[in-house]
Amino acid sequence: MVLGVLATLGVTLVPAVAATAQDGPALRLEAIPGPGVVTLTWSTPADSRHTVTSYRVERDGRRVAEVTDLSSPVFTDTGLTDGDRHRYQVRAVSTAGEGARSPVTPVTVGPRPGDPPATSRSAGAEGGTERRTYSYSLATRGTITADTRYFAIHVAQTLNDPRGWSLGGSIEFRQVSSGGDFTVFLAEAATVPSFGSPCSSMWSCRVGRSVIINQTRWQTATDSWNGSGGSLDSYRHYVVNHETGHWLGFGHAGCPGPGQAAPVMQQQSKGLNGCRHNVWPVPGERSAAGSRHGVGVRSQGPAVQHSTYGQRGDKVLACDWNGDGMESPGLVRGNEWRLRNRLSSGGPRVTFIYGDVGDQVVCGDWDGNGTETVGVVRGNEWLLRNSNTAGPPVVRFRFGTAGDRPVVGDWNGDGVDTPGMVDGNVWRLRNRNTTGTPAVEFTFGRANDRPVVGDWDGNGRTDPGMVRGRPWLLRRTLTSGPPDQRIVFGNKGVPPVVGRWNGLANDLPGRTINGGWHYRRFAPLP
């Protein structure tokens, strides 16, 4: 029965053969085809694993890779042509010498039988319904001198970038306070070997469910990377993608040819071997990840999405009006609300009257049901509704002072949005939709900055930000202090908006003016 299921999936298993002392460990090789790729996995007898120093992969009798990451005996052969048939073998290199080749494993490149066609699983940037969510926690080891709050934001932006392992929105990576499916460590270089083989103080690595980022590499990149013109910011994206790729089941890849983009699973920290720097998974790696994790691969879409909605003089805001996990634009003209459920240009999906002309407009998930609904602030009185319809307020209370700038967020991560007021650069936040005093008070930014709020690191809690001309200054905690990340997006004087434009865990910047909307979908630039 098991063999029948494997055959249906297009997986070829080759039984292990007996090993002799001179042959070295015997291997059990598995070949999994995908669009343009073949992923190989193998294992050795438990009593031989401590002697293995590397694995050599051969395609059609020619060596294509030497795998030195012993924690992940996986290799993804990319840049192949669907329909071509190849023969693979792997041999272990141990302290006793080079082992015997595994029996030949033939495989035909291309989607496995039963895989849905790629077109049916990827209908564009807003298409596709399949979603897998992986949770991760953050931890440190050793003496850390790097900014851990910046590290947290950057990791979230990397993992949920549509160019990366999110596969355009099919996989969401959500930060949790502890545990999770895997843990991303920022580790002092001297402590990295303590995670076990194959980690060293020189490089980052992955062991089991631990993705370990070497602090020295995080702060300085590598000589090879810097010498070939790579930026530190791009290296940080690369190293998180590379080590997370090991956790997702991928081994090291080789350069597919001179001048081509290096696979993200190539050891680019050490050299390019003729390839070009590339920090995101190549199409073959994305296809293999989709096949491996059972989701479609969606289009990565544009870096910035533009649309037209509304006109000069409208009050604008963005919220998740229909509970689909993605913010979309809304506008208020007088006291008529016009809400749209997509980022593309078009007309309103819902229109209704609420509030008075001159009210400040807000929106939030006031009852924790996953859908954000409308509200107005009149002086210091908050008037909220739990549906996007006309009618009287369902909740009303007083908080703040007339003239303060209202903000809304889930400050404590309990799933319910509650009020905040910003007076100059003094932030006062409350965790209940009732009259009362602030639960949190702190200073951040300057009095003439524009306050914004968002879940910058995908941990389920809303944090503060300030927009100062073109720069965005983001902070990860509800405390006084300097920004944890500085990014640049949009033009000075264009009002900011914030949202989960990719429908994933972390919020990203946007701008809107006179009916033009501009959404940043890729990881922001420093």
TALINKA-V74148 format. One record per residue. OMEGA is omega in whole degrees, 0 to 359 (* if undefined). NEAR is the number of other ideal C-beta (glycine too) atoms within 10 Angstrom. Layout:
BEGIN
omega near
OMEGA NEAR
OMEGA NEAR
END
This chain:
BEGIN
omega near
180 5
179 7
179 9
179 8
179 9
179 13
179 12
180 11
180 15
181 19
179 17
176 17
177 14
182 18
176 8
176 17
182 13
181 6
173 17
183 10
182 7
181 10
186 17
186 22
174 23
184 21
173 26
190 17
178 23
180 18
182 23
180 21
173 27
179 26
178 21
184 22
166 26
177 24
180 25
171 25
181 19
178 24
176 14
176 24
186 12
184 8
181 8
190 17
184 15
181 11
184 15
178 19
177 11
175 16
178 27
184 18
179 23
173 17
180 18
176 12
181 9
181 7
180 12
180 16
168 22
185 13
181 22
177 13
186 24
178 18
184 18
180 23
182 20
175 24
177 27
180 29
187 26
176 24
181 17
182 20
178 9
179 13
177 8
180 13
181 11
180 18
184 13
171 25
177 21
174 24
178 22
171 30
185 19
178 18
178 9
181 15
182 11
181 14
178 25
174 17
171 17
173 23
181 14
176 13
179 20
179 11
177 23
182 15
176 19
179 20
179 17
175 15
180 10
176 8
175 20
176 11
182 10
183 13
181 9
184 11
183 19
185 22
178 13
188 10
180 21
182 17
178 15
183 20
183 8
182 17
172 15
180 14
173 11
178 18
178 15
174 22
180 17
179 20
177 13
174 16
180 17
179 15
185 9
177 15
177 9
179 15
184 16
179 14
174 19
177 18
182 24
181 21
183 24
178 23
180 25
180 28
178 23
186 24
183 27
176 25
182 27
176 24
189 21
184 28
173 26
177 28
177 27
179 26
180 29
178 25
177 24
176 21
185 27
180 20
175 23
187 15
178 11
179 8
182 11
179 17
176 14
180 20
175 18
180 25
162 25
190 22
171 26
187 18
184 18
182 14
185 19
179 26
181 15
177 13
178 18
179 14
9 14
188 17
175 22
181 12
183 14
192 15
167 20
184 25
175 26
176 25
180 20
181 12
180 13
173 20
191 24
177 24
180 25
185 27
180 25
178 19
179 19
185 21
187 13
188 13
180 21
179 20
181 11
181 15
182 23
182 13
179 10
171 13
179 8
179 20
177 15
180 13
180 14
177 16
180 21
174 24
183 22
188 23
176 25
178 27
183 23
184 25
175 24
176 24
175 26
179 20
179 22
173 23
184 16
171 27
181 23
177 22
177 28
176 23
183 22
179 21
182 10
177 10
180 9
176 15
179 17
171 23
180 29
178 26
169 26
180 25
184 19
176 26
185 20
181 13
186 17
179 18
178 14
179 12
175 20
174 13
177 17
186 19
184 25
179 22
176 28
184 24
179 16
178 23
177 28
179 26
180 22
178 29
177 26
179 25
183 22
187 16
169 16
179 10
175 21
176 24
182 23
175 25
177 16
177 21
182 20
175 13
178 15
178 16
181 18
174 12
179 18
179 12
178 23
184 22
179 10
177 7
177 10
167 19
188 16
175 18
180 23
179 25
177 23
188 21
184 23
175 18
181 13
178 15
182 15
176 20
177 25
191 24
170 28
177 27
179 23
181 22
190 14
171 13
175 17
179 16
179 26
187 18
179 22
185 23
177 17
180 15
183 25
177 14
179 13
180 13
181 8
172 17
183 14
173 14
178 13
179 17
175 11
177 22
180 21
172 10
182 9
174 9
167 18
186 16
179 19
174 22
180 24
176 22
189 20
184 24
175 17
182 11
177 12
178 12
180 17
186 23
195 24
173 28
174 28
175 23
183 23
189 14
173 13
179 17
179 16
182 28
191 20
173 23
179 21
173 17
180 12
183 21
174 13
178 14
180 11
176 8
177 17
180 15
175 14
181 15
178 17
177 13
179 24
183 21
177 11
183 10
173 9
178 19
184 15
171 19
184 21
177 24
173 21
190 19
184 24
176 17
181 12
178 12
181 12
176 17
183 25
191 23
170 29
176 28
179 23
179 23
187 13
174 14
178 16
181 16
177 27
186 20
180 24
183 21
177 17
177 13
180 21
174 14
179 13
182 12
180 8
171 17
182 15
175 15
180 12
176 17
178 13
179 23
179 23
186 11
183 10
172 9
174 19
180 16
172 20
178 21
178 22
173 22
189 22
185 30
174 26
181 25
176 21
178 16
181 19
181 25
186 23
172 27
175 27
177 22
184 23
186 15
177 13
183 14
170 17
181 27
188 20
178 26
188 23
182 24
179 14
182 20
176 13
178 13
180 12
177 10
176 20
176 22
175 22
178 14
179 21
175 12
175 20
184 22
177 10
178 9
179 10
186 18
180 15
168 18
185 23
177 24
173 22
186 22
177 26
182 27
181 19
196 27
190 22
178 24
182 25
184 25
173 25
176 26
177 20
177 23
174 15
177 12
176 17
181 14
183 24
187 18
174 27
184 22
178 22
177 19
184 26
180 20
179 11
* 14
END
